[in-house]
Amino acid sequence: MPALPPAMVTYGWCRSAYTVVRALARRGVEVHVADSSRFAMSRFSRYCKSFTRLPDFYREPQHYIEALGEAMTRRGVEVLLPGFEDIELVMRHRDRLPPVRMALPATSDWAVAEDKLDYLAPVEKVGCPVPQTWVVRDEAEVAAVARTVDYPALVKVRIGNGARGVEIVDGPNALKRTVEQLVDTFDLPPNRWPIIQRQLRGRKFKLDGVFSEGEPVGMAPFEILRCKGAGKFGTSTYRRSVEQPTVVAYATAALKALNWHGMFNTDWICDDAGVPHLIDINGRLSGAIAVPYEAGIDLPWLWYQVSAGLPPDTEMQSQAGVHVRWLLGDGIALVEHLLTGQARHALGALRPVP
């Protein structure tokens, strides 16, 4: 059997990147790690072949790309797996990197998926449910929506990560105030003002997966049982793998419509009738990528295979009922709830099973 091409995983400080490093090394891949922090978690793993410290890609994006290319050449890397939010930078500057194999979507497809308004039309067109959404461009339109929307409602910036730039509002005045604050905070022009959405409050799911040229390679749904924020809001801390064929079918249709290529993760919330609605698409690793991995779907390996041009192992099956808990996240939630006087939610973070 020929040797597997060496890989580099970036953003090595976060738990999602560590899952990739561990998964690939266990398959026999030589895995190199890169990050801007000398204390990156993956650096100290026995699965890490080498570590390269890079500039901070937020502050020095051009230097980051230059240093990343030099590191790949120096380490003999043939496959690049961007570990988290640097994926867009890599995508937009792939021509400045040395010849390397990657599975990343086209920049145009990425841009649609990342925009919380732009992806709605193409996925709804293929039958994937999405929340009722209002577009506003000025104060008069905000006021009109504020009089008609059911509360609580959501106000979302169009480009954001996780719960950042997403606010729950409980009345017309709060809605108007929140839109104004987000416009000021992010300096948004009228054509990029936040959107307003109906808040869904049913069961919450995630689905992580890998596509190859618009076709699914592997996907795994799991249920969100607890989050750092109250009411299952914010980053999830406790999850359970599930069988959710409806979510899988909707996700397949949605990602096909976007001609997806590479890794992705999606968020879903059910309405009162139990119908799951797609509420977010992220074209990168999920912080909960360990859930599918522990349940039997090795998505890092599938992503690597698609990136390297190897035939993917499409016969993997996910086992339902596997629970995965982020203990540090629960600890952070406990402290935050105590500091804000939410004792009931603080106690909830201590429970092993919600």
C-alpha positions in Angstrom: 0.0 0.0 0.0 1.5 3.4 -1.0 2.2 5.9 1.7 -0.5 8.4 2.5 0.3 12.0 1.5 1.4 14.1 4.6 -1.2 16.6 5.8 -1.2 19.9 7.7 -4.0 20.9 10.0 -4.2 24.6 10.9 -5.9 26.4 13.9 -4.4 23.7 16.1 -5.4 25.2 19.4 -9.1 24.3 19.1 -10.8 21.0 19.9 -12.1 20.5 16.4 -8.6 20.6 14.9 -7.4 18.1 17.5 -10.1 15.7 16.5 -8.8 15.9 12.9 -5.2 15.4 13.9 -6.1 12.4 16.1 -8.4 10.8 13.5 -5.9 11.1 10.6 -2.8 10.0 12.6 -4.7 6.9 13.7 -5.2 6.1 10.0 -1.5 6.3 9.3 -1.3 9.9 8.0 1.7 12.0 8.9 0.0 15.1 10.4 1.7 18.5 10.9 0.1 21.2 13.0 0.2 25.0 12.6 -1.2 27.8 14.7 -0.5 31.3 15.9 -0.4 30.2 19.6 2.6 28.4 21.0 0.2 26.8 23.4 -2.0 25.2 20.7 -3.5 22.0 22.1 -2.7 19.8 19.1 0.9 20.8 19.3 1.3 18.7 22.4 -0.5 15.6 21.1 1.4 12.4 20.4 -0.4 12.4 17.0 1.4 15.6 15.9 4.5 15.1 13.7 5.6 18.7 13.9 4.4 22.1 14.9 4.8 25.5 13.1 3.9 28.8 14.6 2.2 31.2 12.2 1.2 34.8 12.4 -2.3 35.7 13.6 -4.4 35.4 10.5 -6.9 38.0 11.8 -4.3 40.6 12.3 -1.8 39.7 9.6 -3.6 37.8 6.9 -1.0 38.3 4.1 1.8 37.2 6.4 -0.2 34.3 7.5 -0.6 33.0 3.9 3.1 33.5 3.2 4.2 31.7 6.4 1.7 28.9 5.8 3.1 28.3 2.3 6.6 28.3 3.6 5.7 25.8 6.3 4.0 23.4 3.9 7.1 23.4 1.7 9.4 22.9 4.6 7.4 20.0 6.0 6.7 18.3 2.7 3.0 18.7 3.1 0.8 17.5 0.2 -2.7 17.9 1.8 -4.0 21.1 3.6 -6.9 21.0 6.0 -7.7 24.5 7.3 -8.9 23.9 10.9 -11.5 26.6 11.4 -12.0 30.2 10.5 -8.9 30.6 8.4 -10.5 28.5 5.7 -11.9 31.6 3.9 -8.4 33.1 3.8 -6.9 29.9 2.4 -9.7 29.7 -0.2 -9.3 33.3 -1.4 -5.5 33.0 -1.6 -5.0 29.4 -2.8 -3.0 30.7 -5.8 -0.3 32.0 -3.4 0.2 28.6 -1.8 2.5 25.9 -3.1 0.9 23.0 -5.1 -1.2 21.3 -2.5 -4.4 19.2 -2.5 -7.5 20.6 -0.8 -11.2 20.0 -0.8 -12.7 23.5 -0.5 -15.8 25.0 -2.2 -15.6 27.6 -4.9 -15.4 31.1 -3.4 -18.8 32.0 -5.0 -20.5 29.0 -3.4 -18.8 29.7 -0.1 -20.1 33.3 -0.2 -23.7 32.2 -0.6 -23.5 29.6 2.1 -22.0 32.0 4.6 -24.6 34.7 4.1 -27.6 34.1 6.4 -29.9 35.7 3.8 -28.4 34.6 0.4 -28.5 30.9 1.1 -32.3 30.9 1.9 -33.6 31.2 -1.6 -31.6 28.4 -3.3 -32.1 25.9 -0.5 -35.8 26.7 -0.2 -36.2 26.2 -3.9 -35.2 22.6 -3.6 -37.6 21.9 -0.7 -35.5 22.6 2.3 -37.5 24.5 5.0 -36.1 27.7 6.3 -37.4 30.1 9.0 -39.7 33.0 8.0 -37.5 35.9 7.3 -37.8 39.7 6.9 -35.3 42.0 5.1 -35.0 45.6 6.3 -33.0 48.4 4.8 -34.1 51.5 6.9 -35.9 52.5 10.1 -39.3 52.6 8.5 -39.0 49.0 7.4 -37.8 48.0 10.8 -40.8 49.6 12.4 -43.2 47.9 10.0 -41.8 44.5 10.8 -41.7 45.2 14.5 -45.5 45.7 14.4 -46.2 42.3 12.7 -43.6 39.8 13.8 -44.3 37.3 16.6 -42.2 37.6 19.7 -39.7 36.5 20.8 -37.9 36.9 17.4 -34.3 36.8 16.2 -32.2 39.6 14.8 -29.1 38.3 12.8 -26.2 39.9 11.1 -25.8 38.3 7.7 -22.3 37.2 8.2 -21.4 35.7 11.6 -20.1 32.7 13.5 -22.2 30.7 15.9 -24.3 33.0 18.2 -22.1 36.1 17.5 -24.3 38.8 15.9 -27.5 36.9 16.8 -29.9 38.4 19.4 -33.2 37.3 20.8 -35.7 40.2 21.1 -39.0 40.1 23.1 -40.8 43.2 21.8 -41.0 46.0 19.2 -38.8 48.4 21.2 -36.1 45.7 21.7 -36.2 44.8 18.0 -35.7 48.4 16.9 -32.9 49.0 19.5 -31.1 45.7 18.6 -31.1 46.4 14.8 -29.7 49.9 15.5 -27.0 48.5 17.8 -25.9 45.9 15.3 -25.8 48.3 12.4 -23.6 50.7 14.5 -21.4 47.9 15.9 -20.7 46.4 12.5 -20.9 49.6 10.5 -23.5 48.1 8.1 -24.7 49.8 4.9 -28.4 49.6 4.2 -28.0 46.7 1.8 -26.3 44.7 4.6 -28.6 45.4 7.5 -29.4 42.5 9.8 -32.3 40.2 9.0 -35.2 39.4 11.3 -36.4 35.9 11.6 -39.2 33.9 13.4 -37.7 32.1 16.4 -38.2 28.4 16.3 -38.3 26.6 19.6 -38.5 22.9 18.9 -35.8 20.2 19.0 -32.4 21.4 17.8 -30.1 19.4 15.6 -26.7 19.7 13.9 -25.6 17.8 10.8 -21.9 17.7 9.9 -20.7 16.2 6.6 -18.4 16.1 3.6 -19.4 16.6 0.0 -17.4 15.9 -3.2 -18.2 18.1 -6.2 -21.8 18.5 -5.2 -22.4 14.9 -4.0 -22.6 13.6 -0.4 -19.7 11.5 0.8 -20.7 11.2 4.5 -23.1 12.9 6.9 -24.0 12.5 10.5 -26.9 14.2 12.4 -26.9 14.7 16.2 -29.2 16.4 18.6 -28.2 19.4 20.7 -29.2 18.7 24.3 -27.5 21.7 26.0 -25.7 24.9 25.1 -23.6 27.5 27.0 -26.5 29.9 26.8 -30.0 29.4 28.3 -32.6 27.9 26.1 -30.1 25.9 24.0 -28.7 29.2 22.7 -25.1 29.6 21.7 -22.3 27.0 21.4 -23.5 23.5 22.3 -21.9 21.6 25.2 -23.9 18.3 25.3 -25.0 16.3 22.2 -26.3 12.9 21.2 -26.0 11.1 17.9 -29.4 10.4 16.4 -31.1 8.9 13.3 -32.7 11.9 11.6 -33.4 10.9 7.9 -35.5 14.0 7.4 -32.6 16.3 8.3 -30.2 14.2 6.2 -32.6 14.5 3.2 -33.0 18.2 3.6 -29.2 18.8 4.1 -28.5 16.7 1.0 -30.8 18.8 -1.2 -29.5 22.1 0.3 -25.8 21.3 -0.2 -26.3 19.9 -3.7 -28.0 23.2 -4.6 -24.9 25.0 -3.4 -22.6 22.6 -5.4 -20.7 22.0 -2.2 -17.1 20.5 -2.1 -15.4 19.7 1.2 -16.4 19.9 4.9 -19.5 21.7 6.2 -21.7 21.8 9.3 -25.4 22.9 9.5 -27.8 23.9 12.2 -31.5 22.9 12.4 -34.4 23.8 14.7 -37.9 22.2 14.5 -41.1 24.2 14.4 -44.2 23.4 16.5 -45.1 20.6 14.1 -41.7 19.0 14.4 -40.4 20.0 10.9 -36.7 20.8 11.0 -35.7 24.1 9.4 -32.2 25.0 8.3 -31.0 28.0 10.3 -27.3 28.1 9.5 -24.6 26.8 7.1 -20.9 26.9 8.0 -18.4 25.8 5.4 -15.8 24.6 7.9 -15.2 22.2 10.7 -17.8 22.1 13.5 -16.7 22.5 17.1 -18.7 19.3 17.7 -16.9 17.2 15.0 -16.1 14.7 17.8 -19.7 13.6 18.0 -19.9 12.0 14.5 -16.4 10.6 15.0 -17.3 8.9 18.3 -20.5 7.7 16.7 -18.7 5.9 13.9 -18.5 8.5 11.0 -14.9 9.6 10.6 -15.5 12.8 8.8 -11.9 14.0 9.1 -10.8 10.9 7.2 -13.4 11.4 4.5 -12.4 15.1 4.2 -8.8 14.0 3.8 -9.6 11.4 1.2 -11.6 13.8 -0.9 -8.8 16.4 -0.5 -6.1 13.9 -1.5 -8.1 12.5 -4.4 -8.5 9.1 -2.8 -11.6 6.9 -3.0 -13.7 7.8 0.1 -14.9 5.2 2.5 -18.6 5.8 2.0 -19.8 2.7 3.9 -19.4 4.1 7.4 -22.5 4.0 9.6 -23.4 6.3 12.5 -24.5 4.7 15.7 -27.4 6.5 17.4 -27.4 7.2 21.1 -23.7 8.2 21.5 -23.4 11.1 24.0 -20.5 13.6 23.8 -20.1 16.4 26.4 -17.8 19.4 26.3 -16.9 19.7 29.9 -15.0 23.0 29.6 -18.0 24.5 27.9 -20.3 23.4 30.7 -17.8 24.9 33.1 -17.8 28.2 31.3 -21.6 28.2 31.2 -21.7 27.5 34.9 -19.6 30.5 35.8 -21.4 32.8 33.3 -24.8 31.9 34.7 -23.7 32.4 38.3 -22.2 35.8 37.5 -25.5 36.9 35.9 -27.6 35.6 38.7 -29.1 32.7 36.7 -28.8 30.0 39.4 -31.3 27.6 37.7 -29.3 27.6 34.4 -26.1 27.2 36.4 -27.3 24.1 38.1 -28.4 22.7 34.7 -24.8 22.9 33.5 -23.9 20.4 36.2 -26.3 17.7 35.2 -24.6 14.8 33.2 -27.8 14.3 31.3 -30.3 17.1 30.5 
